[in-house]
């Protein structure tokens, strides 16, 4: 069964309509798909959906779910940013979403109050590292993984999105993070341990892999093997932003998780119900 529970339409930073995303999923043989556009945040953002579009988004998802009922299971989803002090994910859950993908994109803020988005660009990453952290990459990593831990303990999503997002620009920036260093891996191990206690599902995110930004999935092999040792459930997602993305990753992702020691993945159904399926 091919599934994807992390996709984006024009409601946030996707390239096409909800209908086009669903049709492409069908064309590529997917049996279940969740639309998970970026949910609102209480500050200006280039990619988060404004609050005033939420009800239209939910209505469009409802109509799409009915329209494609006999072709594919469409789930109403949202990628929700964890922000300290705000229970955004809990708030969105009460709105009737089937699947909530929890993300940490914003870590700390600049002197003018602008949130530091570690995912925006390599230039922004370097700017934040320099101006907020005085080039202390270990402190930035500590803050990032602490926010992941805070998310799964205080505002729990269904899926933890792209763990190790902080490594996104590592290759481009010449290995600014030593991902094999004990102090860094200890941070990852602590985060994984807390995730293992939280009953959340860890996403294997394919986007950086099929876009050629990395030779690995997110998180990478070492991290996924550690997750497997802890019994953490996983799901495979394409983080799809364009119709052609569906065709770029599934077989490679299956091979990747099998190499990490997994023989099954979690898939989501109506109202977020989970089931495990064997992979082959």
Protein Blocks (a to p, Z undefined) as FASTA:
>chain_A
ZZdfbdcdfklmmfbdfklmmmmmmmnopabdcddddcddfbdcfkbccfklmmmmmmmm
mmmmmmmmmmoccdddddddddehiafklmmmmnopabdcdddfbgcjdfkopacdfklp
mklmmmmmmmmnnopaklmmmmmmmmmmmmmmmmccfbdchehklmmmmmmnoomaafkb
fklmmmmmmmmmmmmmnopacdddfklmmnopacbdcddfklmmmmmmnopacdddekia
bfklmmmmmmmmmmmmmmnopabdcdddeehiacddddZZ
